[in-house]
């Protein structure tokens, strides 16, 4: 397995931006208030397992539907684009199911907040660009950050405040927007070349 630092860093930043665990602090606090507590270790482990399974089996799953990786990557770029717009403009495109807030804390946090549609789509899109080993390392590197934020979400909210969280969301939103454009432009060419 040839590890490439540039690919690891890029995949890490993509996943960190898409997971947006710091930006999810308000949602996490709402879930904590409604369900009593959050098991940070279990939520982190479950989300990691989901991501690793999808990294290795996601391509086979989409092939069952007759979709190639490039088509999925282009579709994924639209999802990332929409998530980035949410983060930058502060608009709500994806609606949160209120029932998920009343369920156990593991289910809404591990899936879909951490390992949700955006994250899983990103993993498939990243596979079209980078080596699997580098993406795997990026997933593992994100895990401690996810755990730390889940464990100390109340402290983070007090330190950053609403303004600090909003600035972080916008910065990572712009990074994510640029990544969405790159994913689209590099994969759309493959689709046209197939015809």
NORFENSUL-V799771 format. One record per residue. N is the residue number from 1. PSI is psi in radians with two decimals (999 if undefined). NEAR is the number of other C-alpha atoms within 8 Angstrom. D_FIRST is the distance of its C-alpha to the first C-alpha in whole Angstrom. Layout:
# NORFENSUL-V799771
<<N,PSI,NEAR,D_FIRST> <N,PSI,NEAR,D_FIRST>>
This chain:
# NORFENSUL-V799771
<<1,2.02,3,0> <2,1.88,4,4> <3,2.35,7,6> <4,2.02,7,10> <5,-0.70,7,13> <6,-0.77,6,15> <7,-0.73,11,13> <8,-0.83,13,13> <9,-0.77,9,16> <10,-0.81,8,18> <11,-0.69,13,16> <12,-0.82,13,18> <13,-0.68,8,21> <14,-0.91,11,21> <15,-0.72,13,21> <16,-0.72,10,23> <17,-0.73,11,26> <18,-0.78,12,26> <19,-0.69,12,26> <20,0.91,11,28> <21,-0.62,10,29> <22,-0.73,8,31> <23,-0.35,10,33> <24,0.01,9,34> <25,-0.77,14,35> <26,-0.71,8,39> <27,-0.73,7,38> <28,-0.73,11,36> <29,-0.65,10,40> <30,-0.76,9,42> <31,-0.71,13,40> <32,-0.74,11,40> <33,-0.69,8,44> <34,-0.58,8,44> <35,-0.09,12,42> <36,-0.93,7,43> <37,2.86,7,40> <38,2.23,12,36> <39,1.63,8,33> <40,-0.77,9,31> <41,-0.83,7,28> <42,-0.74,8,29> <43,-0.73,12,29> <44,-0.82,12,25> <45,-0.81,9,24> <46,-0.77,9,25> <47,-0.68,12,24> <48,-0.77,12,20> <49,-0.78,8,20> <50,-0.79,9,22> <51,-0.75,13,19> <52,-0.76,10,16> <53,-0.79,9,18> <54,-0.55,11,19> <55,-0.73,14,16> <56,-0.57,7,15> <57,-0.20,8,19> <58,-0.73,10,20> <59,-0.71,12,20> <60,-0.67,7,21> <61,-0.79,8,24> <62,-0.52,12,25> <63,-0.51,9,25> <64,-0.50,7,28> <65,0.11,6,30> <66,0.50,6,29> <67,2.40,9,27> <68,2.90,9,24> <69,-0.66,11,22> <70,-0.74,12,23> <71,-0.73,11,27> <72,-0.67,13,25> <73,-0.70,17,23> <74,-0.80,13,27> <75,-0.72,8,29> <76,-0.61,14,26> <77,-0.58,14,27> <78,-0.70,10,31> <79,-0.80,10,30> <80,-0.68,14,28> <81,-0.78,12,31> <82,-0.74,9,34> <83,-0.74,12,32> <84,-0.73,13,32> <85,-0.71,12,36> <86,-0.82,12,36> <87,-0.69,12,35> <88,-0.82,11,37> <89,-0.23,7,40> <90,0.48,7,40> <91,2.76,7,41> <92,1.97,6,40> <93,-0.80,7,39> <94,2.19,4,37> <95,2.34,5,40> <96,2.27,5,39> <97,2.02,6,41> <98,-0.42,6,43> <99,-0.52,6,43> <100,-0.43,9,39> <101,-0.38,13,41> <102,-0.18,9,43> <103,-3.14,9,40> <104,2.60,8,38> <105,-0.48,13,36> <106,-0.79,11,33> <107,-0.96,10,33> <108,-0.45,12,34> <109,-0.96,11,32> <110,-0.77,13,28> <111,2.08,11,29> <112,0.06,10,30> <113,-0.85,10,30> <114,-1.07,12,27> <115,1.10,15,25> <116,-2.91,10,28> <117,-0.73,7,28> <118,-0.75,13,27> <119,-0.81,13,23> <120,-0.67,12,23> <121,-0.71,12,24> <122,-0.69,15,21> <123,-0.75,12,18> <124,-0.75,15,19> <125,-0.70,16,20> <126,-0.60,11,17> <127,-0.50,11,15> <128,-0.29,10,17> <129,-0.66,6,16> <130,2.90,10,12> <131,2.51,8,9> <132,-0.73,8,9> <133,-0.70,9,6> <134,-0.66,14,9> <135,-0.69,16,12> <136,-0.77,10,11> <137,-0.71,9,11> <138,-0.67,13,14> <139,-0.83,13,16> <140,-0.67,9,16> <141,-0.50,9,17> <142,-0.48,11,20> <143,-0.86,11,21> <144,-0.63,8,23> <145,-0.71,8,25> <146,-0.81,10,26> <147,-0.82,11,27> <148,-0.77,8,29> <149,-0.76,12,30> <150,-0.70,11,32> <151,-0.62,8,33> <152,0.67,8,35> <153,-0.68,11,36> <154,-0.72,8,39> <155,-0.72,7,39> <156,-0.73,11,37> <157,-0.72,12,39> <158,-0.70,7,42> <159,-0.89,6,40> <160,-0.64,9,39> <161,3.03,9,42> <162,-0.67,7,42> <163,-0.76,7,42> <164,-0.74,8,39> <165,-0.71,12,37> <166,-0.71,9,38> <167,-0.79,8,37> <168,-0.75,10,34> <169,-0.73,12,34> <170,-0.72,11,35> <171,-0.88,9,32> <172,-0.44,12,29> <173,-0.73,15,31> <174,-0.73,10,32> <175,-0.80,9,28> <176,-0.66,14,27> <177,-0.77,12,30> <178,-0.69,8,28> <179,-0.69,9,25> <180,-0.75,13,27> <181,-0.75,10,28> <182,-0.78,8,25> <183,-0.74,12,24> <184,-0.89,12,27> <185,-0.64,8,28> <186,-0.50,8,24> <187,-0.46,13,24> <188,-0.55,11,28> <189,-0.71,8,28> <190,-0.65,9,26> <191,-0.74,10,28> <192,-0.58,7,31> <193,-0.43,6,29> <194,-0.48,5,29> <195,999,4,33>>
